[in-house]
Amino acid sequence: MEEGLVMAFVAFAAGGLLKGAIGAGTPVVAVPIMSIYYGVPFAVAVFALPAFLSNLWQLWIFRAELPAGRFVATMMVAAATGAALGSLMLASLPSQLLMVVVAGMALAYVAFRLKRPDWHLPWKTAERVVAPVALASGIMQGAAGISAPLSLTFVSALGLTRPAFIATISAFFLSMSVLQLPTLWTLDILTPQRLAISLGACIPLFGAMPVGAWLARFVDRRTFDRVVLFLLVVVALRLLHEAV
């Protein structure tokens, strides 16, 4: 138990560094590590509140950088709907299956980033596919706590500036949390005890975010990406080992 709590603290601190530096990355670090010790439902529940608060904070800071038009609104509505549907799946799927799903999505994200690191998506195409991509991302986030194989890849491929990327991905994740939190509470996955732990997890997350933003001035994004990819492979293999 003590080892699990320490690792959860480290996971949220590492996720805070990444989120401060590149605007995203907390769930791909925190959720798999917590899943190893406590299972996927616990990890998803504990991560929900820090995700909501941290993305609300970053969206407010970079709100002026959001892309104009219906793109963001469509993305947020579809992602929120998917997160609610995914939360219903979380309540019914076996824990071992969820661990395999989390590990598989993490490895899929790593494989895609290694194969197509500079993949670019034309804006007109992005506008046509944003609704189904956001819906699928929300389902993945609600059911397994990780949507990076779709959400991060999709937003990264738009070729946005760093401030616009942070604003857009924050809106993406915030919209998922808006419906995910009450749904998890209604399903008794987010219990009062887990909510208290979730509040405590905000301390290392928010404490590390300014450090990550400061480090971003000296370390390029590619270096951070490599660290995340390496960590994801290690964690995914550990998850698969625990599941089987």
C-alpha positions in Angstrom: 0.0 0.0 0.0 2.8 2.5 0.9 4.7 1.7 -2.2 1.6 2.2 -4.3 0.9 5.6 -2.7 4.5 6.7 -3.2 4.4 5.6 -6.9 1.0 7.4 -7.3 2.6 10.6 -6.0 5.6 10.2 -8.3 3.3 9.5 -11.2 1.2 12.7 -10.7 4.4 14.7 -10.2 5.8 13.3 -13.5 2.5 13.9 -15.2 2.6 17.5 -13.9 6.0 18.1 -15.4 4.8 16.9 -18.8 1.6 18.8 -18.6 3.4 22.0 -17.7 6.0 21.5 -20.5 3.9 20.3 -23.4 0.3 20.8 -22.2 -0.5 17.1 -21.9 0.8 13.7 -20.8 -0.5 13.3 -17.2 -3.0 10.4 -17.9 -0.5 8.3 -20.0 1.9 8.4 -17.0 -0.4 8.4 -13.9 -3.2 6.0 -15.0 -1.1 3.0 -16.0 1.2 3.3 -12.9 -1.8 3.5 -10.5 -3.5 0.7 -12.4 -0.6 -1.6 -11.6 -1.2 -1.2 -7.8 -4.9 -0.5 -7.5 -6.7 -1.5 -10.7 -8.1 0.6 -13.6 -11.4 1.8 -11.9 -9.4 3.2 -9.0 -6.9 4.9 -11.3 -9.6 6.4 -13.5 -11.6 7.7 -10.5 -8.6 9.2 -8.8 -7.4 10.9 -11.9 -10.8 12.5 -12.9 -10.7 15.5 -10.5 -7.0 16.5 -11.1 -7.7 16.2 -14.9 -10.7 18.5 -14.6 -8.9 21.1 -12.5 -5.6 21.1 -14.4 -7.2 21.4 -17.8 -9.6 24.1 -16.6 -6.6 26.0 -15.4 -4.6 25.7 -18.6 -7.6 26.4 -20.8 -8.2 29.6 -18.9 -4.6 30.7 -19.3 -4.5 29.9 -23.0 -8.2 30.6 -23.8 -7.3 33.3 -26.4 -5.4 30.7 -28.4 -8.3 28.4 -29.1 -9.0 27.9 -32.8 -12.0 29.8 -34.1 -15.2 28.3 -35.5 -17.3 25.2 -34.6 -14.3 22.9 -34.4 -13.7 23.2 -30.7 -17.4 23.1 -29.8 -18.0 19.9 -31.8 -14.9 18.3 -30.3 -16.0 19.1 -26.7 -19.6 17.9 -27.1 -18.5 14.6 -28.8 -15.7 14.0 -26.3 -18.0 14.6 -23.3 -20.6 12.2 -24.7 -17.9 9.5 -25.3 -16.5 9.9 -21.7 -20.0 9.3 -20.2 -20.4 6.2 -22.4 -16.9 4.9 -21.5 -17.6 5.4 -17.8 -20.6 3.0 -18.1 -18.2 0.5 -19.8 -15.8 0.9 -16.9 -18.4 -0.2 -14.4 -19.1 -3.4 -16.3 -15.8 -4.7 -17.8 -13.4 -7.0 -15.9 -10.4 -5.4 -14.3 -7.9 -7.7 -16.1 -9.4 -6.8 -19.5 -9.2 -3.1 -18.7 -5.5 -3.5 -17.7 -4.8 -5.1 -21.1 -6.7 -2.4 -22.9 -4.7 0.3 -21.1 -1.4 -1.4 -21.9 -2.5 -2.0 -25.5 -3.4 1.7 -26.0 -0.2 2.9 -24.5 1.9 0.6 -26.8 -0.3 1.7 -29.8 0.5 5.3 -29.0 4.2 4.6 -28.8 4.2 2.7 -32.0 2.4 5.4 -33.9 4.6 8.2 -32.6 7.8 6.2 -33.5 6.5 5.4 -37.0 4.9 8.7 -37.9 6.5 11.4 -35.6 5.8 14.2 -38.0 2.4 13.1 -39.3 0.3 16.2 -40.3 -3.5 16.4 -40.7 -5.0 19.0 -43.1 -7.4 21.4 -41.3 -10.3 20.7 -43.6 -9.9 17.0 -43.0 -9.7 17.5 -39.3 -13.0 19.4 -39.3 -14.7 16.5 -41.0 -13.5 13.8 -38.7 -13.4 15.7 -35.3 -16.7 14.4 -34.1 -16.1 10.6 -34.4 -12.4 11.0 -33.3 -13.5 13.0 -30.2 -16.3 10.5 -29.4 -14.0 7.5 -29.6 -11.4 9.4 -27.5 -14.0 10.1 -24.9 -15.0 6.4 -24.8 -11.3 5.4 -24.4 -10.8 8.0 -21.6 -13.9 7.0 -19.7 -13.4 3.2 -20.0 -9.6 3.0 -19.5 -8.4 6.4 -18.5 -6.2 6.9 -21.6 -7.2 8.5 -24.9 -3.7 9.6 -26.0 -3.5 7.2 -29.0 -6.4 9.2 -30.5 -6.6 12.6 -28.8 -3.0 13.5 -28.5 -2.1 12.1 -31.9 -5.1 14.0 -33.5 -4.4 17.4 -31.9 -0.6 17.1 -32.5 -1.2 16.4 -36.2 -3.0 19.8 -36.6 0.4 21.5 -36.5 -0.7 24.1 -34.0 1.6 26.5 -32.1 2.4 25.4 -28.5 -0.1 27.9 -26.9 -2.9 26.8 -29.4 -2.0 23.1 -28.8 -2.3 23.5 -25.0 -5.6 25.4 -25.3 -7.1 22.8 -27.7 -5.9 19.7 -25.8 -7.0 21.2 -22.5 -10.5 21.9 -23.9 -10.5 18.3 -25.2 -9.7 16.7 -21.8 -11.8 19.2 -19.8 -14.9 18.3 -21.8 -14.3 14.6 -21.0 -14.1 15.3 -17.3 -17.2 17.4 -17.2 -19.5 14.4 -17.7 -17.0 11.8 -16.5 -16.9 13.1 -12.9 -20.7 12.9 -12.2 -21.0 9.6 -14.1 -18.3 8.0 -12.0 -19.9 9.3 -8.8 -23.4 8.0 -9.8 -21.9 4.6 -10.6 -20.1 4.6 -7.2 -16.7 4.3 -8.9 -15.7 7.7 -7.6 -16.3 7.1 -3.8 -15.8 9.7 -1.1 -12.5 8.0 -0.2 -11.3 8.1 -3.7 -12.4 11.7 -4.1 -10.3 12.6 -1.0 -7.3 10.8 -2.6 -8.0 12.6 -5.9 -7.9 16.0 -4.1 -4.5 15.0 -2.6 -3.2 14.0 -6.0 -3.7 17.6 -7.1 -0.8 18.7 -4.8 2.0 16.9 -6.7 0.3 17.6 -10.1 -0.1 21.3 -9.6 3.2 21.6 -7.8 5.1 20.1 -10.8 3.3 22.0 -13.6 5.1 25.3 -13.1 8.4 23.4 -13.0 7.5 21.7 -16.3 6.7 25.0 -17.9 10.1 26.4 -16.7 11.9 23.3 -18.1 10.2 23.7 -21.4 12.3 26.8 -22.0 15.5 24.7 -21.9 14.5 21.2 -23.0 12.8 20.7 -26.4 9.5 18.9 -26.8 11.2 16.0 -28.7 13.2 15.1 -25.6 10.1 15.1 -23.4 8.4 12.9 -26.0 11.2 10.4 -25.8 11.0 10.2 -22.1 7.2 9.7 -22.2 7.5 7.0 -24.8 10.2 5.1 -22.9 8.2 5.3 -19.7 5.0 4.1 -21.5 6.7 1.0 -22.8 8.0 0.0 -19.3 4.6 0.6 -17.7 2.6 -1.1 -20.4 4.8 -4.2 -20.1 4.3 -4.2 -16.4 0.5 -3.9 -16.8 0.5 -6.9 -19.2 2.5 -8.9 -16.7 0.0 -8.1 -13.9 -3.0 -8.9 -16.1 -1.8 -12.3 -17.3 
